[in-house]
Amino acid sequence: MEQAFSSVIALIFLSRVQVIQVFSHRMYMEAIETLAIQRDLPSAIRNQQIKPVFQPIVSCITGEIVGFEALARWQHAELGAISPARFIPMAEESNLIVELGEQVLTQSCQFIQRFNEIRAEQQQPQLSVHVNFSAHHFSSSTLLENLRTTLQESMLAPQHLVIEITESMLIERPNESVKRMEQIKQLGVGLALDDFGTGYSALNTLCQYPLDIVKLDRSFVLRLMDGQQGEVLVRAIVNMARDLKLAMVAEGVETHEQMLKIKALGVEEIQGFYYYRPMLAADIFALTEAKLSVEVCS
């Protein structure tokens, strides 16, 4: 009896010791930061403090910018830069993600319309902007009407907007997803499958849904460096996309060697730090103006 009682006391003591050991100062600070993010997120969205930055998509052949992807960024007044991996899930949990998504969509359309106006003055081809949609945003009952309104108010031609969706969003409700995708395409807006290869039925997805673009996940780009097996796998995916007449963008290209391998496999467009990091719209306009000045002077 005494031995059993002693064992119980020992277990209680050990469990308390474990709790004390695990709950470190770092965890305490993370908890405080999480509470601050949750507290300030609604006002940050309401006051449009979360803004899009734009990462260029580049042609492997010419090295020229052929489009952009909009990425939400939040510079908190006290905490500094907050990762989207932290505030996006919180926005989804609190049903703020549709409002945030609409803001990013509107600002992105305004950006690319202004950028294309400058390119038109330079007699250069018009470019598109890719905007990521969450599952809640994609299935929102107001999505189609908001898309129409945003395009009209920004005066952006629909073919210069691409909506990026993930495979996980599609496979949960395949029939509803196909219907929604077809409705979006009827507006003239393009559709891209983001993070291709991270889902469970990736190859099936290419055939099943009305897509225009496939974005090859960076994990496949990394596999190219692992040897012949990785190269065989990526080549099969690239060839399949080509046979289905889908454009392909390789994501996460960071080195010259990766770029050469991707180019050798026939992928025409890449996105990654090798060429450009995400930039504010003002910095892109400044870069464009500087390039124009150099051409005029030369």
Backbone hydrogen bonds, N-H to C=O, Kabsch-Sander energy under -0.5 kcal/mol:
donor,donor_aa,acceptor,acceptor_aa,energy
5,F,1,M,-2.5
6,S,2,E,-2.4
7,S,3,Q,-2.0
8,V,4,A,-2.0
9,I,5,F,-2.2
10,A,6,S,-2.3
11,L,7,S,-2.2
12,I,8,V,-2.4
13,F,9,I,-2.5
14,L,10,A,-2.7
15,S,11,L,-2.7
16,R,12,I,-2.1
17,V,13,F,-2.4
18,Q,14,L,-2.6
19,V,15,S,-1.9
20,I,16,R,-2.2
21,Q,17,V,-2.3
22,V,18,Q,-2.6
23,F,19,V,-2.3
24,S,22,V,-1.9
28,Y,24,S,-1.8
29,M,25,H,-2.4
30,E,26,R,-2.3
31,A,27,M,-2.2
32,I,28,Y,-2.2
33,E,29,M,-2.5
34,T,30,E,-2.5
35,L,31,A,-2.1
36,A,32,I,-1.9
37,I,33,E,-2.4
38,Q,34,T,-2.6
39,R,35,L,-2.2
40,D,36,A,-2.3
41,L,37,I,-1.8
44,A,40,D,-2.3
45,I,41,L,-2.3
46,R,42,P,-2.6
47,N,43,S,-2.6
48,Q,45,I,-1.3
49,Q,44,A,-3.2
50,I,44,A,-0.8
51,K,49,Q,-0.7
51,K,73,R,-2.2
53,V,71,L,-2.7
54,F,279,M,-3.4
55,Q,69,E,-2.5
57,I,67,G,-3.0
58,V,270,I,-3.1
59,S,64,E,-2.7
60,C,268,E,-3.3
61,I,268,E,-0.6
63,G,59,S,-2.0
66,V,57,I,-3.4
67,G,57,I,-1.1
68,F,128,S,-1.7
69,E,55,Q,-2.0
70,A,130,H,-3.2
71,L,53,V,-2.9
73,R,51,K,-2.5
74,W,82,I,-0.7
75,Q,49,Q,-0.6
76,H,74,W,-0.9
76,H,80,G,-2.8
80,G,76,H,-1.4
82,I,74,W,-2.6
86,R,83,S,-1.9
87,F,83,S,-1.7
88,I,84,P,-2.3
90,M,86,R,-0.9
91,A,87,F,-2.2
92,E,88,I,-2.1
93,E,89,P,-2.4
94,S,90,M,-1.9
95,N,92,E,-1.1
96,L,91,A,-2.6
97,I,91,A,-1.3
100,L,96,L,-2.3
101,G,97,I,-2.8
102,E,98,V,-2.4
103,Q,99,E,-1.8
104,V,100,L,-2.3
105,L,101,G,-2.4
106,T,102,E,-2.6
107,Q,103,Q,-2.5
108,S,104,V,-2.2
109,C,105,L,-2.4
110,Q,106,T,-2.2
111,F,107,Q,-2.1
112,I,108,S,-2.6
113,Q,109,C,-2.0
114,R,110,Q,-2.0
115,F,111,F,-2.7
116,N,112,I,-2.5
117,E,113,Q,-1.6
118,I,114,R,-1.7
119,R,115,F,-2.0
120,A,116,N,-2.3
121,E,117,E,-1.7
122,Q,118,I,-1.2
123,Q,120,A,-1.2
124,Q,119,R,-3.0
128,S,66,V,-0.7
129,V,160,H,-2.1
130,H,68,F,-3.0
131,V,162,V,-2.8
132,N,70,A,-0.5
133,F,164,E,-2.6
138,F,134,S,-2.7
139,S,135,A,-1.8
140,S,137,H,-1.0
143,L,140,S,-1.3
146,N,142,T,-2.5
147,L,143,L,-2.6
148,R,144,L,-2.4
149,T,145,E,-2.4
150,T,146,N,-2.7
151,L,147,L,-2.4
152,Q,148,R,-2.3
153,E,149,T,-2.9
154,S,150,T,-2.1
155,M,151,L,-0.8
156,L,151,L,-1.4
160,H,157,A,-2.2
161,L,158,P,-1.9
162,V,129,V,-2.5
163,I,190,G,-2.7
164,E,131,V,-2.8
164,E,162,V,-0.5
165,I,192,A,-2.5
167,E,194,D,-0.6
169,M,166,T,-0.7
170,L,166,T,-0.9
170,L,167,E,-0.7
171,I,167,E,-2.2
172,E,168,S,-0.7
173,R,169,M,-0.6
177,S,173,R,-2.4
178,V,174,P,-2.3
179,K,175,N,-1.8
180,R,176,E,-2.4
181,M,177,S,-2.7
182,E,178,V,-2.4
183,Q,179,K,-1.8
184,I,180,R,-2.0
185,K,181,M,-2.4
186,Q,182,E,-1.7
187,L,183,Q,-0.7
187,L,184,I,-0.9
188,G,185,K,-1.4
189,V,184,I,-1.4
190,G,161,L,-2.4
192,A,163,I,-2.8
193,L,213,I,-2.5
194,D,165,I,-3.1
194,D,192,A,-0.7
196,F,193,L,-0.5
196,F,215,K,-2.5
198,T,195,D,-1.7
205,T,201,S,-1.8
206,L,202,A,-1.1
207,C,203,L,-0.8
207,C,204,N,-0.6
208,Q,204,N,-1.7
209,Y,205,T,-1.6
211,L,209,Y,-2.0
212,D,191,L,-2.5
213,I,191,L,-1.8
214,V,247,A,-2.7
215,K,193,L,-2.7
216,L,214,V,-0.7
216,L,249,V,-2.5
217,D,196,F,-1.8
220,F,217,D,-1.7
221,V,217,D,-1.0
222,L,218,R,-2.2
223,R,219,S,-1.4
224,L,220,F,-1.1
225,M,222,L,-1.4
226,D,223,R,-1.9
227,G,224,L,-0.6
231,E,227,G,-1.5
232,V,228,Q,-2.6
233,L,229,Q,-2.1
234,V,230,G,-2.3
235,R,231,E,-2.5
236,A,232,V,-1.9
237,I,233,L,-1.8
238,V,234,V,-2.6
239,N,235,R,-2.5
240,M,236,A,-2.0
241,A,237,I,-2.4
242,R,238,V,-2.2
243,D,239,N,-2.4
244,L,240,M,-1.7
245,K,242,R,-1.6
246,L,241,A,-2.9
247,A,212,D,-2.2
249,V,214,V,-2.5
250,A,269,E,-2.3
251,E,216,L,-2.5
251,E,249,V,-0.5
252,G,271,Q,-0.7
253,V,271,Q,-1.8
254,E,252,G,-0.6
259,M,255,T,-2.0
260,L,256,H,-2.2
261,K,257,E,-2.2
262,I,258,Q,-2.6
263,K,259,M,-2.5
264,A,260,L,-2.4
265,L,261,K,-1.3
266,G,263,K,-1.5
267,V,262,I,-1.8
269,E,248,M,-1.0
270,I,58,V,-2.7
271,Q,250,A,-2.6
274,Y,253,V,-2.3
275,Y,272,G,-1.2
276,Y,272,G,-1.8
279,M,54,F,-2.0
284,I,280,L,-1.8
285,F,281,A,-2.5
286,A,282,A,-2.1
287,L,283,D,-2.2
288,T,284,I,-2.3
289,E,285,F,-2.5
290,A,286,A,-2.4
291,K,287,L,-2.1
292,L,288,T,-2.2
293,S,289,E,-2.3
294,V,290,A,-2.0
295,E,291,K,-2.1
296,V,292,L,-2.3
297,C,293,S,-2.4
298,S,294,V,-2.1
